[in-house]
Amino acid sequence: MQSLLRWLGAVVVLSGAAFLLGDYQNDVYRKLLLWITLALGYNFLFGVVGQLALSHFAFYGTGAYSVVIFLFQANLPLPLAVAAGILICIVLALAVAIPATRLEGFYLALATLAFAQLFIVVLNEGGSVTGGNGGIANYTLPPVFGQTIDGPWYTAVIVVLMLGTLALLWRLDNSWFGRACRAIRDNPQAAAAMGVDVPRIKVIAFVVTSTLAGVAGMVYAFVDNTVNPAIFSLENAFLLLFMVIVGGTGRHLGSVIGAVLLYSLPFVLSPIIGHHHAIVFGLLMVVAILFQPKGLVGVYDSLRARRARAASSGAPK
C-alpha cells in the first residue's frame, strides 16, 4: 500500500509541475521525460542484460510513424491504431532479436546499427506513406472519450508513461527474470550451465525494451505533431548510449541522472560554445569510463557511503 502511495505521489508531483510551467518550458519538460523513459529501457537492455544494441531509436521511430500512419492514412480509431503500432513493434523486434541476439558485443552493435540505418533509409524513401525527408506534419491527437488532451494534461500522460516504464522495469529487474539477465550479462556460459535459457531471455528482454521504446514513440508523435527521419537519427541513438554510460549502467537512477544531465547540457552550453556541445558529451563519456566506471550514480553511492560512515563514527557508543 505504501509503495502504491509513493507511485501516486510521484505522479501528482511530476504532473503538477507541468501546470506551473509556460508553453516552452512544458515542451522542454515533456521531451526530457521522454528521454528519461528511453534511457530507462535502454539501460535495462544494455546495463542489465549486457546487449549493446543500437536500434532503440529505430523502434522509437517505428512507434511514432506507425500510430500516425494508422490514424491518418488507414483511418483507424485511436485504440486500434495504438494496438496495431504495438503489434508492429513486437513483430519487428522479434524479427531483429531472434537472429541478432545470438551475436555478442561489437557484432551485435553492428547488426543493430545496420537495422537502424535501414530504418532511416525506409523513412526517406517511403514516399507518401512516410512523407520522405519532410516526414508527416500538421496532425493533432484525436479526442479521447470526447476530451482534447493537450498542454499540461498531455505532459501528465507522459509522466504516467515514464513512471509506468520505470515500475515495469523495476519489477522485472527484481524478479527471477532480472537475476537471469544479470547472470547472462556477467557470464553467459555460467548462466547457461545453471539452467538459464540464454537466447530466450535475450530475445524477451530485447522485445520488451524495444516495444517500450515504440510506445514512447507513439506518445512523442503528438508532442510536436510532426515526425521526420532526422528526429530518429543515429546521432540520437548514440546520445542515448552516452546517457546510460555517463549516468551509470545497470542502475535505474543512473538512467535518470544521465538523461537529465545530457539533455540539459545543450541549453547551458549552447550560448557559450554553440553547437559544439557534442565534444563535451564525448569528453564526459571518456572521463566517466576512465575515472568513474560506475557513472555519476557511483559518485552518488560514494557520497552516501561516506555520509553513513561519518554518521556511524559520530554515533554515541
N, C-alpha and C positions, 0 to 999 in steps of 0.2 A: 504493500500500500504506500509506504514511504517513497519507494522508488518511482511509482506512478505519479505521486505528487511532485516529485522533483522534475520529472519529464514535463508535466503540465506547467509547472512553474517556469521552466526554461522556454516553453512555447509562448507563454504570456509575456515574459520579459523581452525575448528577442523579437516577437511580433509587435509588441507595444512600442519598441524603439522606432519602428518604421513610421508610426503616426506622429512622431516628434521631428521627423526629417522632412526637408523640402524635396521637390521632384528630382533634382540632380543627385542629392545625397541618397535618396531612395534607390535610384538606378545603380549607383556605385555599391550600395549595401546589398541589393539583390544579386549582383554579379559576384560579389565576394562570397555570399552564402553558397552560390552555385560552384564556385571554385573549391570551397571547403568540402562540399558534397562530393565533387570529383576526386579530390585528394584523399578523402576517406576511403573511397572504393579502390582507388589505385594503390593506396598504401596497403590495403589488405592483400591485393594481388601480388605486389612487389615485395612488401616488407614482411608479410605473414607467410605467404606461400612461396616466395622467392622466385616468382616468374617475372623476368624483365621483358614485359610486353610493351610495345609502343603503339598499340591500336586503340587505346582507351578513348582518345578524342574522336576517332573514327566512329565509334559506337555512340558517342555523344551527338555527333552529326547525324548518324543514322536515325536516332530517335527524333531529332528536331525536324529533319526533312520528311520522315515518314508521317508524322502527325499532321504536318502542313499539307502534304500531298493527299493523304486520305481524307482530310477535312474539306479542302477547297478544290481538289481536282476529281476525287472519287465521290465527293459529296456524302460522306458517311457521317452519322451523328457522332458527337464528341466521344461518348463512351466506346463506341465501336472503333473509332479512329485510334484511340489510345490503346485498346486491346490489340488491334492489328499491328500497331507500331511496336508494342512489346513482343508480339509473336515474331515479327521480322527480326528484332534484335536477338531473340533467343535462337532462332534458326541460323542466323548469320554467325552468332558466337559459337554455336556448335560446329558449323562448317569450318571455322577458323581454328577452334580449340582442339578438335579431335586429331588433326594431323600436327598442328603447331606445338601443342603442349608435350609432344614426345621429344621435342628439342629442348635444349637447355642453354642458358647463358646467352652468349653472343649470337648463336644460331637462332634462338627464339626471338631475340630482338630484331634480327634481320628479317625473319619471316613476317613478323607482325608489322615491321616498318614498311615492308613491301605492300602488305594489305592496306595500311593507312594511306600510302601514296596512290594505290589503285583507287581507293575511295575518292580521293580528291580528283583524280582523272575522270571518274564516272560523273562526279558533280559538274565538272567543267564541260563535259561532252554530253550531258544529259538532255540538251535541247529544251523544249518547252516543259518537260516534266520537272527538271531541277532548276530551270532558269539559266543554265550555263554559268558564265563568270559572274553575272549580276545577281544570281540567286533568285529568291522569291521574296517579295515585299508587299506592303500595303494590304495586310490582312489583320484581323483582330480576333481575339478569343471569343468564341460564341458564348452567349449567356448560359450560365449553369443554374438549372432549376429556375429559370426566368430572371436570374440576377446577373448583372455585369460585374465581373471581378477584375478590378484594376487598382493602380496606385498602391497604397499601403496594404490593402487587402490581398493583393497578389503577392506582395512581399511575405505576408503571413503564410501563404501557400508554400512558398519556397522554404520558409523556416520549418514547416511541418515536414517537407521533403528531406531537408538536411538532417533533422533530428530523427526522422524515421529511418534514414540510411544509417546513421550512427547507431541507433538502437539495434537494428538488424545485424550489423557487422559486429557489434559488441557481443550480442548473444551467440553469434557463430564463433567468434574468437574464444569465448569462454565455454564452449561445448567440446564434445569429442572431435567434432569437425575441425575446430580451431587447433586443437592439440595435434591432430593428424597433419594439418597444414604446416605447422611449425616443425614437426618431425621431418616432413618432406624437405622443407627449406634447409634444415641443418644437415641432414644426411639421407638422401632418397633411398640408398641401398639399405641402410639400417631400418628405415621406416617400412620398406617392403618386407624385410626379414621379420618384422614384428606383426605382419599381417595387414598393413595398410595398403589399400588398393591405390597405388600412386597415380596411375593415369586417370582413374575415375575421379579422384579428389581434385586433381589439377583441372580437369575439364569442368567439374561443377563450380570450382572457385572462379575460373575464367568466365563461365556463362553468367554466374550470379553478379559478379562485379561489372561485367560488360553491359548486362541488362540494366543494372542500376545507373550506369552512365547514360544509357539510352533514355531512361525515364527522366533523368536530369535534363537531357537534351530536349525532350518534349516540353518541359516546363520553360526551358530557356527560349524556345521558339516564340514565346509570347511576351518576352521581356522587351525586346526591341521591335517585335513584329516584323522581323526580317531574318532570313537565313541565306548565307552565301559561303562559297568554298573557303574564303580567307579566314573565316571565323574558326574553322576546324583544321587549320594548317598544322604542319609538323612542328612549327615553332612553338605552338601552344602545347603540343604533346610533350616536347622536351621541357617546357616550363613546368608542366605538371610533375614530371620526374624530379626536377630541381626542388620543387616544393616539398616533396616527400623526403628527399635526401637531406636537405637543409633542416627541415623540421625534426626528423628522426624516424627512420624506417621501423616498421613493426609496432608503432605506438600511435593510437588514435589521436592523442593530444599533440603528437609531433605533426600529424597531418594538418591540424587546425593552426598550429603555430607557423608552419611553413607556408600555408596558403595565405594567411593574414599578412605575413611579412612580405612575401614576394609579390602579392597582388598590390599591396600598399606602397611598396618602394617606388614604382614609377611616378606616383603622384608627388612624392617627396623629391625624387632625383631629377625628374624631367625639367623643372625650372632651373636646375643647376647645370646639368650635363646634357640636356636634350635627350635624344633617342639612344644614347649610348649606355643606358642602364643595363642592357644585356651583358655588358662587360662586368658590371658589378655582380650580376647573378652568377656568372661563371666564377668570379673570384670567391664569392660566398660558398659555392659548392666545393671548390678546391680547399678552402680553409676548413670547411666542415669535415671533409674527408680526412685531411691531414691532422687536424688538431682536436676535433670533436666528432669521431666516427658515429657516435650515437645521435648526432644532430643537436639542435638547440634544446630539445626536450632533455638531453643528457645534462646540459647546463642547469636546467630547472631541477633535475633529480639531485645533482651535486649540491645545489644551494639548500634544498630541503634536508638532505642528509647532514649537511654542516649545521643547519639550524637545530636539527634534532639532537646532534651530539652536544651542541652548546647548551641546549635546554637540559639534557640529562646530566651533564657535568655540573651544572649550576643548581640542580635539584638538591634539597636537603637530604643528608644521609640518614 
